Amino acid sequence: MSNRQSAHDFIDTNTDSYLEQALLGKVENFLAAMDTAWGMDSVFDYNSPDYHLAVAAITSIANRFGSLAQTTVYFQGNQPDSIQDVRDRFNTLLPTTNTNDWQLVQTGATLFDEHDHRFEGVASTIPLASAVTVLDVSTVDEAVSLFLKSEIGNRVTDVSYSGNQNAAFLIGQFSITGVFSLNGGLLLSSGGLPGDHNTSGSSSVSHGTPGDGDLYATALAAFPGQGKHTMQLSFNLS
């Protein structure tokens, strides 16, 4: 391996470490502060069309100045309704006529967008076991997290699903006449989803395990011998 290649590897490794340790925490703390101050009513909400550009701008500010403390206070007192509010703040901190500064932010936003998975619905109802492939993620927890963030925002953390992956579903469009209708959603089942007409007396998905301890005990008390179809979905809101 050449010295040049070794240097490149060193830079890549330490750049990743810097971004993860120095910048990521600051940006995450900033976004948490915006969620607390404005909820879903800001450009920093995960579902905002300019979310990636706004976060790229904040990341650039953190990288250049080493802190987001003043910018956090500023936006806690001035609601960031649009990307223009963020750009105005950016320009205030960087009073320059060099348009390359914002172009770099736009480039960063494009890269962020390309690598950021978003839940944009599913064409048809699929079990969580299939959602991993369809949504191009690594785990069921990541698939569920994408859905929850699309509904609640990026305050969702620590998503954990336990249970049979074929007994919970991401819904495309589903309805049972006279009972309920879903145009997108997450359905937790106690044993599969037979469709909008259940004509089978034995349609089920067996978990084979008790699942969550508390839920298992409750189900077993209500239905002795029938407690092995329990599941649990948990998450936190920051």
C-alpha positions in Angstrom: 0.0 0.0 0.0 1.4 3.4 -1.0 2.0 6.2 1.5 -0.6 8.3 -0.4 -3.2 5.5 -0.1 -2.4 5.2 3.6 -2.9 8.9 4.1 -6.2 8.7 2.3 -7.3 5.9 4.5 -6.2 7.8 7.6 -8.2 10.9 6.5 -11.2 8.9 5.6 -11.2 7.1 8.9 -10.6 10.2 11.0 -13.1 12.2 9.0 -15.8 9.6 9.7 -14.8 9.7 13.4 -15.0 13.5 13.5 -18.4 13.6 11.8 -19.8 10.9 14.1 -18.4 12.2 17.4 -18.0 15.9 17.0 -20.8 16.9 14.5 -23.5 14.3 14.8 -24.2 14.8 18.5 -24.4 18.6 18.1 -26.8 18.3 15.2 -28.9 15.8 16.9 -29.1 18.0 20.0 -30.1 20.9 17.8 -32.9 18.9 16.1 -34.2 17.7 19.5 -34.4 21.3 20.6 -36.3 22.2 17.5 -38.7 19.4 18.1 -39.3 20.6 21.6 -39.8 24.2 20.5 -41.8 23.8 17.3 -42.8 20.1 17.0 -43.8 19.4 13.4 -44.2 23.1 12.5 -40.7 23.8 11.3 -38.4 23.1 8.4 -36.4 20.9 10.7 -39.3 18.4 10.9 -38.4 15.1 9.2 -41.4 15.4 6.9 -40.6 18.8 5.6 -39.6 18.8 1.9 -36.6 21.0 2.8 -35.5 18.9 5.8 -32.3 17.6 4.2 -31.2 21.1 3.0 -32.0 22.6 6.5 -30.0 19.9 8.3 -27.1 20.3 5.8 -27.0 24.0 6.5 -27.0 23.4 10.3 -24.2 20.8 9.9 -22.2 23.3 8.0 -22.6 25.9 10.7 -21.6 23.4 13.4 -18.5 22.4 11.3 -17.4 26.0 10.7 -18.0 27.5 14.2 -17.7 24.4 16.4 -20.9 25.1 18.2 -24.7 25.4 17.6 -25.4 27.0 20.9 -26.2 30.5 19.6 -28.1 29.2 16.5 -30.2 26.9 18.8 -31.2 29.9 21.0 -31.9 31.9 17.8 -34.3 29.4 16.4 -35.9 28.7 19.7 -37.0 32.3 19.6 -37.6 32.6 15.8 -39.6 29.9 14.3 -37.9 28.4 11.2 -40.9 28.1 9.0 -39.0 27.8 5.7 -35.6 27.1 4.3 -35.3 30.8 3.7 -35.2 31.4 7.4 -32.3 28.9 7.7 -30.5 30.5 4.7 -30.9 33.9 6.3 -29.3 32.7 9.5 -26.5 31.0 7.4 -25.8 34.2 5.5 -25.8 36.3 8.8 -23.1 34.0 10.2 -21.2 33.9 6.9 -21.3 37.5 5.6 -19.7 36.8 2.2 -20.5 37.2 -1.4 -19.0 33.8 -2.1 -22.0 31.8 -3.5 -20.0 28.6 -3.2 -20.8 28.4 0.5 -24.5 27.7 -0.1 -23.7 25.6 -3.1 -21.7 23.3 -0.8 -24.6 23.1 1.6 -26.8 22.1 -1.4 -24.3 19.4 -2.4 -24.3 18.1 1.1 -28.1 18.0 1.2 -28.2 16.0 -2.1 -25.8 13.4 -0.7 -27.8 13.3 2.6 -31.0 12.8 0.7 -29.5 10.0 -1.4 -28.4 8.1 1.7 -31.4 8.8 3.9 -34.1 6.2 3.7 -37.7 7.6 3.8 -40.9 5.8 4.1 -43.1 6.8 1.2 -45.8 4.1 1.6 -46.0 0.6 0.2 -47.9 -0.4 -3.0 -49.6 -3.3 -1.2 -49.8 -4.7 2.3 -46.6 -6.6 3.2 -45.4 -8.4 6.4 -42.5 -6.9 8.2 -40.4 -9.8 7.1 -40.8 -8.5 3.5 -40.5 -4.8 4.4 -36.8 -5.2 5.1 -36.2 -6.0 1.4 -38.8 -3.6 0.0 -37.5 -0.6 2.0 -33.9 -1.6 1.6 -33.0 -1.6 5.3 -31.1 -4.1 7.4 -33.6 -5.0 10.2 -37.3 -5.0 11.0 -36.7 -2.4 13.7 -35.3 0.0 10.9 -38.4 -0.7 8.7 -40.8 0.2 11.6 -38.7 3.2 12.5 -39.0 4.6 8.9 -42.8 4.3 9.2 -43.0 5.8 12.6 -40.8 8.8 11.6 -43.1 9.4 8.6 -46.0 9.7 11.0 -44.5 11.3 14.0 -41.2 12.9 12.9 -37.6 12.4 13.9 -38.3 12.4 17.6 -38.8 8.6 17.3 -35.8 6.7 18.8 -35.1 3.2 20.2 -37.6 1.3 18.1 -37.9 -2.3 19.0 -40.2 -5.0 17.7 -40.5 -8.5 19.2 -42.7 -11.2 17.7 -43.1 -13.1 14.5 -42.1 -10.9 11.5 -45.0 -12.4 9.5 -47.7 -11.4 12.0 -47.2 -7.6 11.7 -47.8 -5.6 8.5 -47.1 -2.4 6.7 -50.5 -1.5 5.1 -50.9 -0.1 1.6 -54.6 0.2 1.4 -56.9 -2.1 3.4 -60.4 -2.2 4.5 -63.0 -4.5 6.1 -66.5 -3.3 5.1 -68.3 -1.9 8.0 -65.4 -2.3 10.4 -62.4 -0.1 9.4 -60.4 1.2 6.6 -56.6 2.0 6.4 -54.9 4.0 3.7 -51.4 3.3 4.9 -50.4 2.2 8.4 -48.9 -0.4 10.6 -51.0 -3.4 11.7 -50.1 -5.6 14.6 -51.8 -9.0 14.5 -52.2 -11.7 17.0 -51.8 -14.3 14.2 -51.5 -13.1 10.6 -53.7 -11.2 8.2 -56.1 -13.4 6.2 -57.3 -10.5 4.0 -60.5 -8.5 4.0 -62.6 -11.7 4.1 -61.6 -14.3 6.6 -63.2 -17.5 5.3 -60.8 -19.8 7.1 -61.3 -21.3 10.5 -57.6 -21.8 11.0 -55.9 -18.8 9.5 -53.0 -17.9 11.8 -49.3 -17.4 12.2 -47.8 -19.2 15.1 -45.0 -17.4 17.0 -44.0 -20.4 19.0 -42.6 -18.2 21.8 -44.3 -16.3 24.6 -43.0 -12.9 23.4 -43.0 -10.0 25.9 -43.2 -11.3 29.4 -45.9 -9.0 30.8 -48.1 -9.3 27.7 -47.7 -13.1 27.8 -48.8 -13.2 31.4 -51.9 -11.0 30.7 -52.9 -13.1 27.6 -52.3 -16.4 29.5 -54.5 -15.2 32.4 -57.3 -14.2 30.0 -57.0 -17.2 27.6 -55.3 -20.2 29.3 -53.0 -22.1 27.0 -53.3 -19.5 24.2 -50.5 -17.0 25.1 -48.0 -17.8 22.4 -49.1 -15.2 19.8 -48.0 -12.0 21.7 -45.8 -9.3 20.3 -44.5 -6.0 21.4 -43.6 -2.7 19.7 -41.8 -0.1 21.7 -40.2 3.2 21.0 -39.3 6.5 22.7 -40.1 10.1 21.8 -37.2 12.5 22.4 
